[in-house]
Amino acid sequence: MHPSFPVPVPDQTKKVTSMKKHIIKYLHFALGCFIMALAINVFLVQHHFLSGGIAGLAMLIYYIAGFPMGVTSFLLNVPLFYMAYKFMSRKFLVDSLIGTALFSIFLDGTAFLSHTTYVTDPLLTCIAGGALEGIGAALVYRVDGSTGGVDILGFIAKKFYNIGISTTNFIFNAIVVTCALYFVGLEPVLYSLVLFFLCFKATNVAMVGFDYKKSVLIITQQPDTIRKLVISEVNRGITILKGAGGYTGKDKEILLVVVKIRQLGYLLKLIERVDPAAFVLVQDANDVFGRGFTQPDVYLPPAEGEKEKHA
């Protein structure tokens, strides 16, 4: 007889899958926090630059009084944890606690690296530090994580006062930077502003990637021809919107298609070839999800009524 092996029941399989997802999530979480802490201690502290949010305030306190940044950052977050407990979901609170604890531990655990100046040029420091911190932040955000701090204030302000999260972040950072002018001087503050911008851009690139997408609105007298060519030649899906001309009042079909940046030039030439008088609006599409973008490309069959072209 062949030995029999226990077959996992569906519930057990779901639990194992869920556990794997949680492990991967928190590994990403930890790696992101570690990279952010590394950026601060390897590049920023030596030049008295500031990071954003609560970490920036903890750094300013370190420059003034010498208190450990990690411990200070965690203590500054304690009242915010209470606010999260009162007003936010349990998941958000748990993620904020874990993120803040990891970041604080890594921040103090890598503090010995700040005793050596690795890059003397302040601008290069801004570029390297901002890029590295942005990559770390993106790893945290990609798994829906949070390191607490101003994120909590931002979500609460958004929930109760309809103030944008970015606005809350800006106000908080503006207050910290204004205080820093007195304690660290103008030059480090100006470099810190450059660093904020670079960190923001690096986060966006790490989140979205370099393969930018464009959404294209097409108003044309030849909608059916262009629709078929987009499907067969560009291999992109297309949506038909119903509209009307503001001057003529006549009904129109408006075509909407999202393409990768490398496909945009070909699409525009295709439109010009079919209808040189077409009105085309091209916009950035920052977050695109679905087939052909976050899922693998698939072959789109010819539109109904068309014969497939053979080479």
C-alpha positions in Angstrom: 0.0 0.0 0.0 1.1 3.5 -0.7 1.4 5.8 2.3 -1.4 8.3 2.5 -0.7 11.9 3.0 -3.1 14.3 4.7 -4.7 16.7 2.2 -5.0 20.3 3.4 -8.6 21.3 3.8 -9.6 24.6 2.2 -9.7 26.5 5.6 -6.2 25.4 6.4 -5.0 26.4 2.9 -6.6 29.9 3.3 -4.9 30.3 6.7 -1.5 29.3 5.3 -1.9 31.7 2.4 -3.0 34.5 4.7 0.0 33.9 7.0 2.4 34.0 4.0 0.9 37.3 2.9 1.3 38.8 6.4 4.9 37.6 6.6 5.7 39.1 3.2 3.9 42.3 4.2 5.9 42.8 7.4 9.2 41.8 5.8 8.5 44.7 3.3 7.5 46.8 6.2 10.7 46.1 8.1 12.9 46.6 5.1 11.3 49.9 4.3 11.8 51.2 7.9 15.4 50.0 7.9 16.2 51.8 4.6 14.6 55.0 5.9 16.7 54.8 9.1 19.8 54.1 7.1 19.2 57.1 4.9 18.9 59.4 8.0 22.0 58.0 9.8 24.3 57.6 6.8 23.5 60.9 5.0 21.4 63.4 6.9 22.5 63.7 10.5 26.1 64.6 9.7 25.0 67.8 7.9 22.2 68.6 10.3 19.6 68.0 7.6 16.0 67.2 8.5 13.6 64.5 7.5 9.9 65.0 7.2 7.2 64.4 9.8 7.8 63.2 13.4 11.2 61.9 12.4 12.2 65.4 11.5 11.1 66.8 14.8 13.0 64.0 16.6 16.1 64.9 14.6 15.8 68.6 15.6 15.5 67.6 19.2 18.6 65.4 18.8 20.6 68.3 17.3 19.5 70.6 20.2 19.7 68.2 23.2 21.3 65.0 22.0 18.4 62.7 22.9 18.3 59.5 20.9 16.2 60.0 17.8 14.5 56.6 17.8 13.3 56.8 21.4 12.3 60.4 20.9 10.4 59.5 17.8 8.5 56.8 19.5 7.6 58.9 22.6 6.3 61.7 20.3 4.1 59.2 18.7 2.5 58.0 21.9 -0.3 60.7 22.0 -0.9 60.1 18.4 -1.4 56.4 19.0 -4.2 57.3 21.5 -5.8 59.5 18.8 -5.6 56.5 16.3 -7.1 54.2 19.0 -10.0 56.6 19.4 -10.7 57.6 15.8 -9.1 55.1 13.4 -9.5 51.4 12.6 -7.8 48.7 14.7 -5.7 47.7 11.6 -4.4 51.2 11.1 -3.5 51.4 14.8 -1.7 48.0 14.8 0.2 48.9 11.6 1.2 52.3 13.0 2.4 50.8 16.2 4.5 48.1 14.4 5.9 50.7 11.9 6.8 53.2 14.5 8.4 50.5 16.7 10.5 49.1 13.8 11.5 52.6 12.6 12.5 53.7 16.1 14.6 50.5 16.7 16.4 50.8 13.4 16.9 54.5 13.9 18.8 54.0 17.1 20.3 50.7 16.0 22.1 52.3 13.1 22.9 55.5 15.0 26.6 54.5 15.1 26.8 55.1 11.4 26.1 58.8 11.9 29.5 59.3 13.6 31.2 59.1 10.2 30.7 61.5 7.3 30.5 59.5 4.1 29.6 62.2 1.7 30.9 65.7 2.2 29.1 67.5 -0.6 25.7 68.7 0.8 23.9 68.5 -2.6 25.0 64.9 -3.2 24.0 64.1 0.3 20.5 65.5 -0.5 20.2 63.5 -3.6 21.4 60.2 -2.1 19.6 60.7 1.2 16.3 61.8 -0.4 16.4 58.9 -2.9 17.1 56.3 -0.3 14.5 57.6 2.2 11.9 57.8 -0.6 12.6 54.1 -1.6 12.2 53.1 2.0 8.9 55.0 2.3 7.6 53.4 -0.9 8.3 49.9 0.4 6.2 50.8 3.5 3.3 52.4 1.5 3.2 49.6 -1.1 2.0 47.2 1.6 -0.4 49.7 3.0 1.8 50.3 6.0 2.3 53.3 8.2 5.1 54.6 10.4 2.6 56.6 12.5 3.4 60.2 13.1 1.9 62.8 10.8 0.1 60.1 8.9 -2.2 59.7 11.9 -2.8 63.5 12.1 -3.4 63.6 8.4 -6.0 60.8 8.4 -7.9 62.3 11.3 -7.8 65.8 9.8 -9.2 64.3 6.5 -11.9 62.3 8.3 -13.3 65.1 10.5 -12.3 68.4 8.9 -11.9 67.4 5.2 -8.3 68.7 5.2 -6.1 66.9 2.8 -3.4 64.6 4.2 -0.7 66.4 2.1 -1.9 69.7 3.6 -1.5 68.4 7.1 2.0 67.1 6.3 2.9 70.5 4.8 1.7 72.5 7.8 3.6 70.2 10.3 6.8 70.2 8.2 6.6 74.0 7.8 6.4 74.4 11.6 9.4 72.1 12.2 11.4 73.8 9.5 10.6 77.3 10.9 11.8 76.2 14.3 14.9 74.6 12.7 15.9 78.0 11.2 16.8 79.2 14.7 18.7 76.1 15.8 20.5 74.8 12.8 20.6 77.8 10.5 19.3 78.7 7.0 21.6 76.6 4.8 20.7 73.2 6.3 17.0 74.1 6.2 17.2 75.0 2.5 19.0 71.7 1.8 16.3 70.0 3.8 13.6 71.5 1.6 15.4 70.1 -1.5 15.6 66.8 0.3 11.8 66.8 1.0 11.2 67.2 -2.7 13.6 64.5 -3.8 12.2 62.1 -1.2 8.7 62.8 -2.5 9.7 62.2 -6.1 11.7 59.0 -5.2 8.7 57.7 -3.4 6.4 58.3 -6.4 8.9 56.6 -8.8 9.4 53.6 -6.5 5.6 53.3 -6.1 4.6 53.8 -9.7 7.8 52.9 -11.6 9.5 54.5 -14.6 7.0 53.0 -17.0 4.6 56.0 -16.9 1.1 55.8 -18.3 -0.9 58.3 -20.2 -4.7 58.6 -20.5 -5.8 59.8 -23.9 -9.2 61.4 -24.8 -10.0 61.4 -28.5 -12.8 63.4 -30.1 -12.9 62.5 -33.8 -15.1 62.2 -36.8 -13.8 58.6 -37.3 -14.4 57.0 -33.9 -15.1 53.5 -35.2 -12.0 53.4 -37.4 -9.7 54.6 -34.6 -11.3 52.3 -32.1 -10.6 49.2 -34.3 -7.0 50.3 -35.0 -6.3 50.9 -31.3 -7.5 47.4 -30.5 -5.7 45.7 -33.4 -2.5 47.7 -33.7 -1.8 49.2 -30.3 -3.3 46.2 -28.5 -5.1 48.4 -25.9 -8.6 48.3 -24.7 -10.7 51.4 -25.4 -13.8 52.9 -23.8 -16.5 54.8 -25.7 -18.0 57.8 -23.8 -21.1 59.6 -24.9 -20.8 63.4 -25.2 -22.2 66.4 -27.1 -20.5 69.3 -28.9 -20.9 72.5 -26.8 -21.3 74.6 -30.0 -23.2 72.3 -32.3 -25.1 70.4 -29.6 -24.6 67.2 -31.7 -24.0 63.9 -30.0 -20.4 62.6 -30.2 -18.5 59.5 -29.3 -15.4 60.3 -27.1 -12.8 57.6 -27.0 -10.7 57.0 -23.9 -7.6 54.8 -23.9 -4.7 54.4 -21.5 -1.3 53.5 -22.9 2.2 53.1 -21.7 4.5 56.0 -22.5 6.4 54.1 -25.1 3.1 53.5 -27.0 2.0 57.2 -27.0 3.9 58.3 -30.0 2.6 55.5 -32.2 -1.0 56.1 -31.0 -0.8 59.8 -31.9 0.6 59.1 -35.4 -2.2 56.5 -35.9 -4.9 59.1 -34.9 -3.3 61.8 -37.2 -3.2 59.3 -40.1 -6.9 58.6 -39.7 -8.2 62.0 -38.8 -5.8 64.9 -38.8 -8.5 67.2 -37.4 -9.1 65.0 -34.3 -9.0 66.7 -30.9 -6.7 64.8 -28.6 -6.1 65.4 -24.9 -3.2 63.6 -23.2 -2.9 63.4 -19.4 -0.7 61.7 -16.9 -2.3 58.5 -15.4 -0.5 58.0 -12.1 -2.1 54.8 -10.9 -3.4 52.3 -13.4 -4.6 48.9 -12.3 -5.9 46.0 -14.3 -5.2 43.9 -17.3 -2.1 45.0 -19.3 -0.8 47.2 -16.5 -0.7 45.5 -13.1 -1.7 42.2 -14.7 0.0 40.5 -17.7 -0.7 41.8 -21.2 -3.2 39.7 -23.2 -3.9 39.5 -26.9 -7.0 41.4 -27.8 -9.0 39.7 -30.6 -10.2 41.8 -33.5 -13.4 43.8 -32.9 -16.6 42.0 -33.9 -17.1 41.9 -37.6 -13.4 42.3 -38.4 -11.2 39.6 -39.9 -7.9 39.0 -38.2 -5.0 40.3 -40.2 -2.3 37.7 -41.1 1.3 38.6 -41.7 
